[in-house]
Amino acid sequence: MHKSVILAGAAALVLLTGCEKAEAPAPSETATTTEEVPVETAPAEGADAADPATAPHRFASWAGKWTGVEGMYATITPAEPGKYKLDMQSDLDTKGTYDGEDSEHGIKFRRGNQQLSLRRGSGDETGLKYLAGKKECLIVKDGEGYCRD
């Protein structure tokens, strides 16, 4: 009987040792959904002013290359806030880089002695048969437009 009391005491001691209070798992381990929580990071001080890619531009989604007819194109690059660099081949004889800026309905720029504006439109609105049916286009004037494929 003395042996069984010793064994029972030893067994109780082993059980009590294994029942230590467990630490709660970290919050990430207890998440039951697969949703990610977005982490907001503040831009580096002065980043908006220094980096044109992060500066506010009303027509930032227009950045990139737009294709016209017969090798014509317009490439839009955001510059300082509200400003753009336009690299254009607008006809067979006219190729240049122009300064553009946000306006109410598009990007306004000066080419030669003309004040012009790139505005959203469709291929049908350009008046150019080659661009007919295209949906995502920019129009300068009747007969001059550029679309994305």
N, C-alpha and C positions, 0 to 999 in steps of 0.2 A: 504494500500500500504506500509505503514511503516513496518508492520509485515512481508510482503513478502521480503523486503530488508534485514531485520534482519535474516530471515530464510535462504535466499540465501547466506548471508555472513557466517552464521554458517555452512551451507552445504559446502561452498567453503573451509572453514577452516578445516573441517573434511576430505575432499578430499585431501587437501594439506598435512595434517598430515600423511595420509596413503600412500603417494607417496614418502616417504623418499627413498633415494638412497640405494638399496640393495647391500650387500657385495657379491662379486663373491664367488661362492662355492669353496671349497678346490679342488686341482687338482684331488684327488682320487674320488671325487664326480662327476667330469665331464668326466671321462674316458668313452669312448663309446665302447671299446673292452673289451673282457674278458681275454686278454693276461696278464700274470703276468710278471713283469719285474724282472729278477733275481737280487738278491742283493748279491754282492760279499763281503765276509768277509775275512779279513786277519787272518791266523792262529796265535795263540798266539806265542810270541817270543820263538823260540827254540822248537816248537811243533813237527816239522819234525824229529828232532834228538831224542826227548824224547819218542815219540809215534810210535812204529813200524807200527801200522795200517795206519798212514798217511805218512810214509816214502816212498820214491820212490823204487818200485820193478818192474823190467821188466816183471815178470811173476806173478803179484799180482792176476790175475784172476784165477790162479791155486790153490789158497789157499782153504783149506778144505779137506774133505776126498774123496779118490779115492778107488774103490773096485776092487780087483783082483779075482782070483779063490781060492776055498777051504779056505776061511777065510783070504786070504792075503789082505793087504791094504797099502795105503800110505796116510799119513795126512801131509799136507804142511801148515806151519805157518810162515808168514813173521816175520823176526827179524829186526835187524838193516838194514839200507839202503843196498839193493842189496844182502841181506843174508836171509836164511831160516832155519827153524828147520824142519827136515823130520823125522817123526815117522813112521817106516815101519815094517811090517811083510812080508818079501820077500819070505820066504818058510817056511816049517813046523818047521825048526830048527833055523831060523834066524829072530830075532826080535831086533830092536834097534832104537836109535835116532842118526841122522847124521846131520852134519852141511853142508848146501848147499849154493851155491852162483850163481848169474846170470852168464850165459855164452852166447855165441853167439846164440845157438839154444835151450837152455833149462836151467835146474838147474843142475849144476855139484856138485858131492859129492863123498866122499871116504867111501867105505864099506870094511872093512878089508884091504887087500893090493890092492884092485881094485879101480881105478878112473872111476867112472860111471857118467851117465848123464840122467836125465829125459827129454824126448823130446816129442813133440806133435805127435800123430799118431791116427790110427783108431784101432778098435778091431781086424779087419782082420790082421793088421800089427803086432799084438802082437804074432801071431802064436798060440794063445790059443782058442780052439773051443768054450769055454764058453763065451768069449768076442766077438766072431765073430758077425759082423753086427752093433756093437756099433760105434758111430761116435766120441764121445769126450773122448779120451783116452791119457794116458801118457805111454811111453815105456821106459824101462831101457835097456833091451836087448832081444834078441829072447827068447820067453818063459816067459818073465816077463813084465807084463803090468798091468795097473790099469785104470778103466773107471768110468765115472759118469753115473748114470742111466738116 
